Every structure is written in structure tokens, then in C-alpha cells.
């Protein structure tokens, strides 16, 4: 299918250099799981983010563990992409267009109506319509939600680490493109057959059956840009326990396109161009909290003891997009059926996380407290994310992660378990991070550069 080409992983370094010089790139509040550290560690970050990616996961962590020399400047940029690698959308569309199942069913229905005066012939024709209807119904069910999906994210940030507050200015841009076949039949075939079998008691549905039976190919495109400033601070309380909190006021620009065509009218070789809505700007807010649980606190306040208390435990909580947003893509208010003008939502996302740090490694876990839509805006998901980092050398770290989809409704993301990995190399104030991810339907990668001084 002639989709807009997303950057291949081989092109990421070149595109990253371009993103460093392009100041308007931005990012949406709901995450695409594409920053390098988060992707490599299974989508975690609520308790384990660093200054380079904390704004995306927990605003409080940009000020966490500043150390004895807080006056530093951090510059970072990243670029990531992911897409479905095993999809049958093109073949499904062409296969239905070549199929005669719909034509056969409608022909059987017409012949049944024409032979209503001949009981024996009518009975044979109704039986034929019932068989062809079941075949068509199965075909439509198999086609439903066959799709292609791709994501692209770019980000740039400038962080100033001072006392008493840390400030991070950032821009980010996220793009999602989805093409999906939607079955619109909704019991129409059963209703038609029922009316043929019992015409005296069941009314024949009204309307053009050909139009009503045709599934649609829905092309959805979203571009969400974000600019904001994260402000956070850290204070030390009882038991020498540092506690950080932060917030991010941000300006979001949302552009969207949703075009729907009958499957028999859809040209695979020349898919429709996006028609973007524009000018939708609004403010939103992210908040975060993090605390280091010291040994004294765990032992004296919680009564916990054992070797597993060695090292450091960090607890984090974050709320992203506290004011959920509904918006309508291009086509709102139009009578043109090609532009359905359905509302889309950016929902609030609440998460908790725990991270445990040892001398040579760390492990972390995030849990989403709310079901939320993941860009397809047709269903709900909830993820459990696990990650870890091994400090092979002071300047070279290995990362790995696992992300589990614990709740998934029919129209939501259908990936079940995602495996990921990556590394960090940080010589002399410069850092480079890379990550890859793969699951049963998607593959992706991301790269990031950072500089501190």
C-alpha cells in the first residue's frame, strides 16, 4: 500500500541530526513508548526516568537525585518509529473487491423476492440466500479490524538543573497513521434472512443493501505537537528521605484527519490524501511525585527487614493530561459520508511505579491505574511494564524490558507482550542511547543523543 514512508531504522541518525535543528518538533501527552530509555526498558519510567526523559513519564524525576553539584545544563534529542510488520490489509481489500460473495447474496435475495408466488421455488431460493448470507457474514467478520498502523516520535529538550528548582523546556511531535477495515453489517444479513423466512411477521430492512453491507476502509491520521516547561524540586524530610514533585504546563496543537471509503470504492494504489483539521490549540497539565525510600524508613516505619532492602528503592506516581480532551478531525458538520467527523479523545493517564537500584544493576515496574486509548481511539488498553538496566561499565549500560497488555477490548491495540532492549553509552558528558522493540505485530526502534555540562 502506498502509505507515507516512515524513516527506516538506518535513517534514524540522519533524521536525529535534523531534529536537533528543528525547534518546532513536539510530543503528545499520551505516550507512544518511543523514547530510547523507556522503549529499551519495556515502557517504564514513572520511577526510573532520568533527566533526559522524565518529562514524558514523571515530571518530578527531572529534579531527583541532583547530587552535590546541581548547576548543570542538559540537552537531549530523540527520534523513534514503529509500525506493523505483518499485516494483510492490501490483500484483504483486493480480495473483497474481487469476491462475488456480496453479489451472490444480494442476487439470492432478489430471486427469493421474485419467486414469492411459487412456494417450492421460494423455499429453495431462501435456503440459497441463507447459505450465501452466512458465507458473506463470515467473510465480513474475518475482514473486520484488519489494519495497518505506524508511529513516529521526535523530541528535543533543554534542562537547567539549579537550586532550588529544575526546569526543562521541551518540544515534541507524535504522528500516528492507521488504515482499518470496519465491518458495518451489524446484523443486517440475519435480519434480511429472517424476513425471507417469515415474511408475514418480520419486516424486510429498508435501504440500499449494497451500501449497507459494504465494509469501509477508514484512514485516520493524527499529528500532535506539544511545547511545555517542566518545573520540579526536591526536599529532604525525615529519615533523610528526598521527596520530589513537579508539574508540566503545556500547549498542545492537535491536527487530525479521518476519511472513510466503501471498500469497493477504495483504490489501494492511490489511497486518499489526509485532509487535516487545523488551529486546535489548548493547554494541559502533567504532574508527578517521587520519593526515595531509605533503609531507616522501611525498617522503622514499615517494619521491613532483610537483604533485599540493600540498595535504594524509589516510588513514583504520575498523572498525564489531567484535563482529557475531545476533538473532531476534519469534516465536522459535513454531510459528506467520506468524512465521518467522529470525536477522538486524548485521555488522562495515571500510573505508579517502583524502581530498585543496586551497585551493578537496577530493576523497575510500572502499572497503569486507568484504561486508556492508544491512538486508535477505538478501544481500551492497560499495560504492565517491567524493565532493567545492567551497568556493565560506568560509561556503558545494557537495558531490557517486557511490556504486557493486561486489558484489551476488541478495537484496541491487540499486541499482547512486547520485548525490548537497548544500550546507553555516555563518555565524558555525551550520551547516545538506542533501543529496539518487537511483539507479535509490531517492530520499532529509537535513538537519542544527550549532552551535559
C-alpha angles and dihedrals in degrees: 000000000000097000123159105275116247118211114275118232089253090061096050097096092053093046090047090058088052091050091055089062096041108085100187099065111120145172137231126238095242107070129240092200091240109122110109101245095042095046093048091050099048099268095303125143112122092101102011108047122126127216089271096063108012094105089067095052114017121002092203093067095069086076098037121117096000093167127207096311108052098163102099139126121222124194121186141167133181141181128195141171139183135175144168110279101186113045135139100200097122093047091045092054094046092043093055092045090055094042121100095201095107092044091048093051095048090046091052090050092051092047090050091054091047092053098046090115092060109063097196095046091043091054092052093048093048090051089051091049090050092053095045089045092055091049091051092045091054091048092051091048091052091050095048113115094002099154154160121224135180136176134198128184133181127177142177129187141179115200126191112197108201138146125290096009138024119216127197122190113196146167126199139177129199128186128188126183122188131177113187138174110225123197109224097178095103097178096317093128093053090048092051093048092046091053090051093050094048108019094164095060106023120061120223111248115253129236139052104316093201092058093042095050098046112102116224132234107222118199113197125183127180130184115183121182124189136189123182150140122237116209121190141160138191129217130181117231137174118333088026088282117161115216123190132191132178145166138205122211107194142178115226127197114195124195120178143171129193118180124174127194132178107256092240090055095048117108109209092193093052110031117187120272119243118263102203127207110225142193099044105140128163143157124245139171139226123193134190144183132193136174136182110229105216124206092250092054094047093048102039102033102031099027093231124149140166145090091288089071090071114111123020133311120204124192121197139183128185139179116198123195097005090189108057113218132214120194137167122228124226113308100051111160095008123134090212106112090210088074108052094182094212117173118249126201139216102201133202114260123204122189142171126203142182127202129188120200126199131174096269104020148014135210130197143182132198127194124194112225096196134048109239142180117259106210097286088080090205102096147009132260138178124198136206110202128198127183146163143189129207118204099218090169133353090261100034126060131178120213136194136172149178126211120193125197101218098174125033127163121203098270097039131093106303099200108118109189128012124199120200142172143171147144144244124218115186117173119172101340095319123103137189122190129186134178141178130197135191137177136161093289109017143052127189148159141195141190132199138188126202138182128191130186 
